[in-house]
C-alpha cells in the first residue's frame, strides 16, 4: 500500500474515534494545500468545533457555495447532504493529498447521475472540461464560492440550455429548448410541431422550407457577428396571405385571400369560405349548400353570370300555373323561402284574404291536410311536378269531409250537411241543442236533458242493447234515429205492465219518489181518504222495501225486484186487526169497522150512535158518563187488553147499589 494511503487510513481512524486535535494536543498530520493556512494547533477549533471531529456545519461555514447547494437540495452535495464531509474529503494527509477521491481514480469515471443531471445524447461525447469551465459557471453557487482556482471547480453550472448554449431565436420562442429540440440531435428540431403554433402548416405550405418564410427578403432582420441575417421566428406576420403573397386582385376583394382560396391549390376556390356576399347575389338559405357548378359553368372559368332577378330564372314552376294571387301568377318567393320550400310562408293569416278564410280548427291544420299530394283523379300535368293541389273545392264540408253518420240524415231538409250540427271550432260539442231536439218525436225533459248524448246515441250506451255497426251508422258510430221512444225500450218495467204506462206515476225529473199523490190515488181502486193520506206508501206496498237494482236500464246486470202493487183494499181487516175480538160478529154486517169508524180517525167512533145502534139509549146523566164507567177492560189472553162492549148488564141494579 502506498505511504499516502497508510497515512490517510490512520488519520481517518483517528478522526472517527473522536480524538480532536485539541484533545490530543498533537496534530495528526499536515493539512492539504487548500487548507494549509489553517495548519497549527491553535487553528484546530475553526474546523473541529468544541472538541469534536470535523462537522458539516463547520465546513459549510467556509464553503458557502456548497452550503447554497445543500440548502437548495441541488447537485451532488445537495442530494447527499446527509453524509459527513470527511467521508469523502478527509484531511491531515499532507500538502499534496487530493481532497477528492474519484471513482476509479479519474473525474471522467464519475457517475453523473449522482449530481441529478444524467448525461444523455451528445452530452455523453463531451469531456468534463467542455462544460465545467468558468464562462458556464453562472449559478449562485459559483458566486458564493471562495475558491481561487476556478478552472478546476465542479460547481456553478445550471441545468437549463441557455446557461451553456446561445439562443438562435433571441428569446422569441421561450427559454425551454427541449420543447422543440432534443439533446441527441440539435437539427432538425425533432419535437417541434408547427401545428401547435398560431399558423399550422397546411397544403402547399408543408413543402415550403423554413428559410422561405423566416428569412423572407421582405423582412427587416438583424445581422449576426458573421454578417448573416438572423431568422425571425416570432412574431412573424401571418394574419393575411398578402404579407407573403402578391394580391392579384389588387385589393378589390379585400385583403384576406383565404376567404376564397385554399392552401392545397391557389387556383381552387373554397366554396365554404368564399364570401358570396361580395357579389351582386349573396347566397342565403339552401343556396349556401349548392355546389358552385349547379349555377356556374366550371368548364369555362365559371362562365357567364347566371340570371337571378326571380326564382323562375333558375327554377321551373312546379305548380303548373296554380300559384296565383288575385288571379296573378306569382314567383316562388311569394310563398317560399330560400331556407327551404317547407314550411310555406303562406300563413293562415294570409289565407284570410283568400276565397276560403281559415277559421276554428282549420287554422291548426297542416297545409297538406287540405292541399293533398297527388290526389286521385287529378293528373300531374294539372298539378305540376310538385303534385300539390293548391285550389281544392271548399263550397261544402262534404268536399273535404266524408259523411261520418252513414247517410242517416239524408232525409232531413239539410241532407245531413255537417254545418247543421257542427262548427269549425270543433266537432264536439254538437250545436244540436235540447230546443232542436224538442222539435223531433222525443223532446228532452228532466233527467233526459242532463244525460250525455252518447248515453243514448253513441257507443257509450251503458246497460243498453248495442248499436249496429259502421255500415249502418258510419265511422262516428252514432245512432241519430232511434226508432222506439217508449220508456220500456230503455228501462225495465218492474210493475208487470200497467195499462196506464210509466208516465202515469213517474216524471222525467226523477224516478223516485213517484208522482202518485192522494189525488192521483183516486184513479186507482182504493182512494186515499182521512188518515190514509198520511200513511207512507211502503206501509201498504211492502214490495217497496226491496233493494232497488243499480240501474233501471234493460241490459243492466242484477235482478230488478218486481213491484206489482197488488195490496188488498176491500175491507179494513185486510190491513187492520180488530181490537174488539168477536164481540160484534153477530151483528148485521159482521161488525164491519166502517159501521162505527171512519177513515179520518179511529177514535172516537164517529159513526156509532148509542141510542140508535145499541139496546141501551143514553139519556139523562148516562149521556155524560165516561164510556169506561160501564165498559170495563180485561185481559185478552194474548198479553193485551180488550174493552167489553157486549154483553153489558142493562138494569139499574146491575150498576147502581140500592139505598
C-alpha positions in Angstrom: 0.0 0.0 0.0 1.4 3.5 -0.8 2.6 5.5 2.2 0.0 8.2 1.4 -2.8 5.6 1.7 -1.5 4.4 5.0 -1.3 7.9 6.4 -4.8 8.6 5.2 -6.2 5.5 6.8 -4.5 6.4 10.2 -5.9 9.9 10.1 -9.4 8.7 9.3 -9.3 6.2 12.1 -8.1 8.9 14.5 -10.9 11.2 13.5 -13.6 8.5 13.6 -12.6 7.6 17.1 -13.4 11.2 18.2 -9.9 12.4 19.0 -9.8 16.1 18.3 -6.5 18.0 17.9 -7.4 20.0 21.0 -7.9 16.8 23.0 -4.8 15.2 21.6 -2.8 18.5 21.6 -0.9 17.0 18.7 -1.9 17.4 15.0 -2.4 14.1 13.3 -0.7 15.5 10.2 -0.3 18.5 8.0 -3.4 19.8 6.1 -3.7 19.7 2.3 -2.6 22.6 0.3 -6.1 24.3 0.0 -6.4 24.2 3.9 -2.7 24.9 4.7 -3.5 28.3 6.1 -5.4 26.5 8.9 -2.4 24.4 9.9 -1.2 24.6 13.5 -2.5 23.5 16.9 -4.1 26.9 17.5 -6.3 26.6 14.4 -8.0 23.3 15.2 -11.2 24.7 16.6 -12.0 26.6 13.4 -12.9 23.2 11.8 -13.4 20.8 14.7 -15.6 23.0 17.0 -15.5 22.3 20.7 -13.5 19.1 20.9 -15.4 17.0 18.2 -14.5 15.7 14.9 -14.9 17.8 11.8 -18.7 18.7 11.4 -20.6 19.6 8.3 -21.7 23.0 9.5 -18.1 23.9 10.2 -17.1 23.0 6.6 -20.2 24.8 5.1 -19.4 27.9 7.1 -16.4 28.5 4.8 -17.6 26.7 1.7 -20.7 28.9 1.1 -21.2 27.8 -2.5 -21.6 24.2 -1.2 -23.9 25.5 1.6 -26.2 27.1 -1.0 -26.4 23.8 -2.9 -27.2 21.9 0.2 -29.9 24.4 1.2 -31.5 24.1 -2.3 -31.1 20.3 -2.5 -29.2 20.6 -5.8 -26.2 18.9 -7.2 -24.2 16.1 -5.7 -23.8 17.9 -2.3 -27.5 18.8 -2.1 -28.6 15.2 -2.9 -26.0 13.6 -0.5 -26.1 16.2 2.3 -26.7 13.6 5.0 -23.1 12.3 4.6 -20.3 13.8 6.7 -17.9 15.9 4.6 -14.9 13.9 6.0 -16.3 10.7 4.4 -15.3 12.0 1.0 -12.8 14.7 1.9 -10.5 13.5 4.8 -7.7 15.8 5.9 -4.3 15.8 7.6 -2.7 13.6 4.9 -0.2 16.1 3.7 0.2 19.0 1.4 0.0 17.0 -1.8 -3.0 15.0 -0.7 -6.0 15.3 -3.1 -9.2 16.1 -1.2 -11.3 14.4 -3.9 -11.0 10.7 -4.4 -12.6 10.0 -7.8 -14.3 6.7 -8.7 -11.8 4.5 -10.5 -9.3 7.3 -10.0 -10.4 9.8 -12.7 -13.2 12.6 -13.0 -14.3 11.0 -16.3 -15.4 7.9 -14.4 -17.7 9.9 -12.1 -21.4 8.7 -12.3 -23.0 11.9 -13.4 -26.5 10.6 -12.3 -25.4 11.4 -8.7 -25.5 15.1 -9.5 -29.1 14.9 -10.5 -28.3 15.7 -14.1 -27.6 12.5 -16.1 -25.6 12.8 -19.3 -27.6 11.9 -22.4 -27.4 12.3 -26.1 -24.4 14.3 -27.4 -23.5 15.3 -23.9 -22.1 11.8 -23.4 -19.4 12.6 -26.0 -18.2 15.7 -24.3 -15.2 15.9 -21.9 -15.7 17.3 -18.3 -13.7 20.4 -19.2 -16.1 21.1 -22.1 -18.8 22.0 -19.7 -17.1 22.7 -16.4 -15.3 26.0 -17.4 -15.5 29.5 -15.9 -17.8 31.0 -18.6 -20.5 28.5 -17.9 -20.4 28.9 -14.1 -23.4 31.2 -13.7 -25.1 29.7 -10.7 -25.1 31.5 -7.3 -23.0 28.6 -6.0 -20.2 29.8 -8.1 -20.6 33.4 -6.9 -20.6 32.3 -3.3 -17.6 30.0 -3.7 -14.3 31.3 -2.2 -12.2 29.0 -4.4 -9.4 30.9 -6.0 -8.6 28.4 -8.7 -11.9 28.4 -10.6 -10.6 26.5 -13.6 -10.9 23.3 -11.5 -14.3 23.9 -9.9 -17.1 21.5 -10.4 -20.0 23.6 -9.1 -21.7 26.6 -10.5 -23.4 25.1 -13.7 -27.2 25.5 -14.3 -29.3 22.7 -15.9 -31.1 25.0 -18.5 -29.8 25.0 -22.1 -29.3 28.8 -22.2 -26.6 28.7 -19.5 -24.3 27.0 -22.0 -25.8 27.4 -25.4 -26.6 30.6 -27.4 -30.3 31.1 -28.2 -30.6 31.5 -32.0 -34.2 32.6 -31.6 -33.3 35.6 -29.4 -35.8 34.6 -26.7 -38.8 34.7 -29.2 -39.7 31.0 -28.5 -39.1 30.9 -24.8 -36.3 29.5 -22.7 -37.1 25.8 -22.8 -35.2 24.5 -25.8 -36.4 20.9 -25.1 -39.9 21.8 -26.2 -38.6 21.6 -29.8 -35.0 20.2 -29.7 -33.5 17.1 -28.1 -30.0 16.5 -26.6 -29.5 13.8 -29.2 -29.5 16.0 -32.3 -30.0 19.7 -32.4 -31.1 19.9 -36.0 -33.8 19.4 -37.2 -36.0 20.3 -34.2 -37.5 16.8 -33.9 -40.1 17.7 -31.3 -41.2 20.9 -33.0 -44.8 20.8 -34.3 -45.9 23.7 -36.4 -49.5 22.7 -35.9 -49.2 23.9 -32.3 -48.3 27.4 -33.4 -50.6 30.2 -34.4 -50.0 29.2 -38.0 -50.4 25.5 -38.7 -48.9 24.4 -42.0 -51.4 23.0 -44.5 -51.5 22.3 -48.2 -48.6 23.6 -50.1 -47.1 25.3 -47.0 -46.0 21.9 -45.8 -43.5 21.7 -48.7 -42.0 25.2 -48.2 -38.6 25.4 -46.5 -38.3 27.2 -43.2 -36.0 29.9 -44.6 -38.5 30.8 -47.3 -40.7 32.3 -44.6 -38.4 33.1 -41.7 -35.7 34.6 -43.9 -38.1 36.2 -46.4 -36.5 39.1 -48.3 -39.2 41.5 -47.2 -38.5 41.1 -43.5 -36.3 43.6 -41.7 -33.9 41.2 -39.9 -30.8 41.8 -37.7 -27.4 40.6 -38.8 -25.1 38.4 -36.6 -21.4 38.9 -36.0 -20.7 36.9 -39.1 -22.8 39.2 -41.3 -25.6 36.8 -41.8 -29.2 37.7 -41.4 -30.8 36.2 -38.2 -34.1 34.3 -38.9 -37.3 35.7 -37.4 -39.4 33.1 -35.8 -41.7 35.1 -33.6 -43.6 37.3 -34.1 -43.8 36.6 -37.8 -46.7 38.4 -39.6 -49.2 35.7 -40.9 -52.7 37.0 -40.4 -53.1 37.8 -44.1 -51.8 36.0 -47.1 -50.8 39.3 -48.7 -47.9 39.7 -46.2 -46.2 37.0 -48.2 -48.1 36.7 -51.4 -48.9 39.3 -54.0 -52.6 40.2 -54.3 -53.6 39.6 -57.9 -57.0 41.2 -57.3 -55.4 44.5 -56.3 -57.5 44.8 -53.2 -60.9 44.5 -54.9 -62.0 41.5 -52.8 -60.3 42.5 -49.6 -57.0 41.6 -48.0 -58.0 38.0 -46.9 -57.1 35.5 -49.6 -58.3 32.6 -47.5 -61.9 33.7 -48.0 -61.7 32.3 -51.5 -58.6 30.2 -51.9 -57.2 27.2 -50.1 -53.6 26.3 -49.4 -53.8 23.0 -51.4 -54.2 24.8 -54.7 -54.4 28.6 -55.2 -56.5 28.1 -58.3 -59.1 26.1 -56.4 -61.8 28.3 -54.8 -63.1 27.1 -51.5 -66.9 27.2 -51.7 -67.4 27.1 -48.0 -65.1 30.1 -47.3 -65.8 32.1 -50.4 -67.8 35.2 -49.5 -70.6 35.3 -52.0 -71.9 38.4 -50.2 -69.3 40.5 -52.1 -71.1 39.6 -55.3 -74.4 41.1 -56.5 -76.2 37.9 -55.4 -75.5 37.0 -51.7 -76.2 33.3 -51.0 -78.9 32.6 -48.4 -80.6 29.5 -47.0 -80.4 26.4 -49.1 -78.4 28.2 -51.8 -75.4 28.0 -49.4 -75.3 24.2 -49.7 -75.3 24.1 -53.5 -72.3 23.2 -55.5 -70.9 26.1 -57.5 -71.2 24.1 -60.7 -75.0 23.9 -60.2 -75.2 27.6 -61.0 -71.9 28.3 -62.6 -70.2 26.6 -65.6 -66.8 25.5 -64.2 -65.6 24.3 -67.6 -65.3 27.9 -68.9 -63.8 29.7 -65.9 -67.2 29.7 -64.2 -68.9 31.1 -67.3 -71.3 33.9 -67.7 -73.0 35.2 -64.6 -76.4 33.4 -64.3 -79.6 35.5 -64.1 -81.1 35.8 -60.6 -83.7 38.5 -60.6 -86.5 36.0 -60.0 -86.7 32.4 -58.7 -88.1 31.3 -62.1 -84.9 32.4 -63.7 -83.4 29.2 -62.3 -86.4 27.2 -61.1 -89.3 25.9 -63.1 -92.9 26.4 -61.9 -93.6 23.2 -60.0 -97.2 24.0 -59.6 -98.2 24.3 -63.3 -99.7 27.8 -63.0 -101.8 27.0 -60.0 -99.8 29.5 -57.8 -101.8 32.7 -58.4 -102.8 35.5 -56.0 -105.8 37.7 -57.0 -105.6 36.0 -60.4 -102.0 37.0 -60.9 -99.3 34.3 -61.4 -96.6 34.8 -58.7 -93.0 33.9 -58.3 -91.8 31.2 -55.8 -90.7 33.9 -53.3 -94.3 34.8 -52.6 -94.9 31.5 -50.7 -91.4 30.0 -50.2 -88.1 31.0 -48.6 -84.5 30.2 -49.7 -84.1 28.4 -46.3 -86.4 25.6 -47.7 -89.6 25.1 -49.6 -91.2 23.8 -46.4 -92.9 25.3 -44.5 -94.5 27.7 -46.9 -94.6 31.4 -45.9 -98.3 31.4 -47.0 -99.7 31.5 -43.4 -103.2 31.2 -42.0 -103.2 35.0 -41.7 -102.6 35.4 -45.4 -105.2 32.7 -46.1 -107.8 35.1 -44.6 -107.7 37.2 -47.8 -108.4 34.2 -50.0 -111.8 32.9 -51.1 -111.8 30.5 -48.1 -110.6 32.2 -44.9 -109.4 29.7 -42.3 -111.5 29.6 -39.1 -111.6 27.5 -36.0 -109.8 24.2 -36.1 -108.9 24.8 -39.8 -106.3 27.3 -38.5 -104.4 24.5 -36.8 -104.4 22.0 -39.7 -101.3 21.3 -41.6 -101.4 22.6 -45.2 -101.1 19.1 -46.6 -104.3 18.1 -44.8 -106.3 20.0 -47.4 -103.7 20.6 -50.2 -103.2 17.0 -50.9 -100.1 15.5 -52.6 -101.1 13.7 -55.8 -104.8 13.3 -55.1 -106.6 10.6 -57.0 -108.4 11.6 -60.2 -106.2 14.7 -61.0 -103.4 14.4 -63.5 -99.8 15.6 -62.7 -100.0 17.8 -65.7 -102.6 19.9 -63.9 -100.8 19.8 -60.6 -97.3 20.3 -61.8 -94.2 18.4 -60.7 -94.8 19.3 -57.1 -98.0 17.3 -57.3 -99.8 19.5 -54.8 -103.5 20.5 -55.1 -103.4 24.3 -54.4 -107.1 25.0 -55.1 -109.3 22.3 -53.6 -113.1 22.6 -53.6 -114.5 24.2 -50.5 -118.1 25.1 -51.0 -119.4 22.4 -48.6 -117.9 20.4 -45.7 -118.5 17.2 -47.8 -116.0 18.5 -50.3 -113.3 17.5 -47.8 -115.1 15.5 -45.1 -116.9 12.3 -45.6 -120.3 11.6 -44.0 -119.4 10.0 -40.7 -123.0 9.2 -40.0 -123.6 6.8 -42.9 -126.3 8.8 -44.6 -128.7 8.7 -41.6 -129.7 12.3 -42.1 -130.1 12.5 -45.9 -133.9 12.6 -45.5 -133.7 15.9 -43.5 -134.0 19.3 -45.2 -130.3 20.0 -44.9 -129.5 16.5 -46.2 -127.1 15.8 -43.4 -124.8 18.8 -44.0 -122.1 18.9 -41.3 -122.6 22.6 -40.5 -126.2 21.9 -39.4 -124.9 20.3 -36.2 -121.2 21.1 -36.1 -118.9 24.2 -36.2 -115.4 24.7 -37.4 -114.2 25.4 -33.8 -114.6 21.6 -33.2 -116.8 18.6 -33.9 -117.7 18.5 -30.2 -119.9 19.6 -28.6 -122.6 19.4 -31.3 -124.6 22.6 -31.9 -127.8 20.4 -31.9 -129.5 21.7 -28.6 -132.4 20.5 -26.5 -134.6 23.1 -28.1 -133.9 21.5 -31.5 -134.4 18.0 -30.0 -137.9 19.1 -28.8 -138.9 19.6 -32.5 -138.3 15.9 -33.0 -140.5 13.0 -31.9 -138.9 12.8 -28.5 -138.3 16.0 -26.5 -135.7 16.0 -23.8 -137.1 16.8 -20.4 -135.9 16.4 -16.8 -133.1 13.9 -16.4 -133.1 13.2 -20.1 -131.9 16.8 -20.6 -128.9 16.1 -18.3 -127.8 12.8 -19.9 -124.9 12.8 -22.4 -126.0 12.4 -26.0 -123.7 9.4 -26.3 -125.7 7.6 -23.5 -128.5 7.1 -26.0 -127.0 7.7 -29.4 -123.3 6.7 -29.1 -121.2 3.6 -28.4 -121.2 4.5 -24.7 -124.8 3.2 -24.3 -124.3 1.8 -20.9 -126.7 -1.1 -20.0 -128.5 -0.7 -23.3 -128.5 -3.0 -26.3 -125.5 -2.4 -28.6 -125.9 -0.3 -31.8 -125.5 -1.7 -35.3 -122.0 -1.5 -36.9 -120.4 1.2 -39.0 -122.1 0.0 -42.2 -125.4 1.4 -40.7 -124.1 4.2 -38.5 -120.9 5.4 -40.3 -117.5 5.9 -38.8 -118.8 8.1 -36.0 -120.8 5.1 -34.6 -123.7 7.4 -33.6 -127.3 6.3 -33.9 -129.1 9.5 -34.8 -132.5 8.0 -35.5 -133.8 5.8 -32.6 -137.0 4.1 -33.7 -138.6 3.2 -30.4 -139.3 6.0 -27.9 -141.3 4.2 -25.2 -139.9 4.1 -21.7 -139.7 0.3 -21.9 -137.4 0.4 -24.9 -134.7 1.6 -22.5 -136.0 1.0 -19.0 -137.2 -2.2 -17.3 -140.8 -2.3 -16.1 -141.0 -3.6 -12.5 -144.8 -3.3 -12.4 -145.6 -6.1 -14.8 -147.1 -3.8 -17.5 -149.7 -1.5 -16.0 -152.1 -0.2 -18.7 -151.5 3.4 -17.6 -147.8 3.4 -18.6 -144.7 4.7 -16.7 -145.7 8.4 -17.1 -148.9 7.8 -15.2 -146.9 7.6 -12.0 -143.4 8.9 -12.8 -142.0 12.1 -14.2 -138.8 12.9 -16.2 -137.2 14.8 -13.4 -136.7 11.7 -11.1 -137.9 8.1 -11.0 -138.3 8.3 -7.2 -140.3 9.5 -5.5 -143.3 8.6 -7.6 -145.6 11.3 -8.7 -148.6 9.4 -7.2 -150.3 11.5 -4.5 -153.7 11.1 -2.7 -155.4 13.0 -5.5 -153.9 10.7 -8.2 -154.6 7.6 -6.0 -158.4 8.2 -6.5 -157.8 7.0 -10.1 -157.0 3.6 -8.6 -159.3 1.1 -6.9 -158.6 2.5 -3.4 -158.9 6.2 -3.0 -156.9 7.6 -0.1 -159.1 9.3 2.5 -158.7 10.6 6.0 -155.7 9.2 7.9 -154.8 7.0 4.9 -153.5 10.2 3.3 -150.6 10.4 5.9 -149.6 6.7 5.7 -146.3 6.1 3.7 -146.6 4.1 0.6 -144.3 1.3 2.0 -146.8 0.7 4.8 -149.2 -0.8 2.3 -146.9 -1.7 -0.5 -144.3 -3.8 1.2 -142.5 -4.6 -2.1 -141.0 -1.1 -1.9 -138.8 -2.4 0.9 -136.9 -4.5 -1.7 -133.4 -3.2 -2.6 -133.6 -1.4 -6.0 -131.3 -2.5 -8.8 -128.1 -0.5 -9.7 -129.7 0.6 -12.9 -133.1 0.5 -14.5 -131.7 0.1 -18.0 -132.8 -3.0 -19.9 -129.3 -4.6 -20.1 -128.2 -3.8 -16.6 -126.7 -6.6 -14.6 -128.5 -7.8 -11.4 -132.1 -8.7 -10.7 -134.7 -5.9 -10.7 -137.3 -6.5 -7.9 -140.8 -6.9 -9.0 -143.2 -4.1 -7.8 -146.7 -5.3 -8.8 -148.6 -3.2 -6.2 -151.3 -5.9 -5.6 -152.0 -5.0 -1.9 -155.7 -5.8 -0.9 -158.1 -2.9 -0.2 -161.7 -4.5 0.0 -162.1 -4.4 3.8 -160.4 -2.8 6.8 -159.4 -6.2 8.3 -157.2 -6.8 5.3 -154.8 -4.3 6.8 -156.1 -3.6 10.4 -156.7 -6.2 13.1 -159.9 -5.7 15.2 -159.4 -4.6 18.8 -162.9 -5.9 19.7 -162.4 -9.6 19.2 -165.6 -11.3 18.2 -168.0 -9.1 20.2 -169.7 -7.7 17.1 -169.5 -10.8 14.9 -173.3 -11.5 15.3 -174.4 -8.0 14.4 -175.8 -7.4 10.9 -172.8 -6.9 8.6 -170.5 -8.9 10.8 -169.4 -5.9 12.8 -167.5 -4.2 10.0 -165.2 -1.4 11.2 -166.8 1.2 8.9 -170.1 0.7 10.8 -168.7 2.7 13.7 -165.4 4.2 12.5 -164.4 6.4 9.6 -161.0 7.0 7.8 -160.4 10.3 9.5 -159.6 8.8 12.9 -160.2 5.6 14.8 -161.1 7.4 17.9 -163.8 8.4 18.7 -166.0 6.1 16.8 -167.7 8.9 14.9 -170.3 6.7 13.1 -171.6 4.9 16.3 -174.8 6.2 17.8 -175.5 4.7 21.3 -179.2 5.4 21.1 -179.6 4.1 17.6 -177.1 1.3 17.5 -177.4 -0.2 21.0 -180.2 -1.6 23.2 -179.4 0.9 25.9 -180.0 4.5 24.8 -178.0 7.1 26.8 -180.3 9.5 28.5 -180.0 11.9 31.3 -176.9 11.5 33.4 -175.9 8.5 31.4 -175.2 10.8 28.4 -172.4 12.4 30.3 -171.0 9.2 32.0 -167.5 8.1 30.6 -167.5 5.0 28.5 -165.1 3.2 30.8 -167.6 3.6 33.6 -169.7 0.9 32.0 -167.4 -0.8 29.6 -164.5 -2.2 31.6 -161.3 -3.6 30.2 -160.0 -7.1 30.7 -157.1 -9.3 29.6 -157.5 -10.7 26.2 -155.4 -13.8 26.9 -152.7 -12.7 24.5 -150.9 -10.3 26.7 -153.1 -7.3 25.8 -156.3 -5.6 27.0 -159.7 -5.7 25.4 -162.7 -3.4 26.2 -166.0 -5.2 26.8 -168.8 -3.7 24.8 -171.2 -6.6 24.9 -172.8 -8.2 26.7 -173.2 -5.4 29.3 -175.9 -5.5 32.1 -178.7 -3.2 31.3 -180.7 -2.8 34.6 -180.1 -0.1 37.2 -179.3 -2.7 39.9 -176.6 -4.1 37.7 -174.7 -0.8 38.0 -176.2 1.1 40.9 -176.4 -0.3 44.5 -179.8 0.2 46.2 -180.2 2.5 49.2 
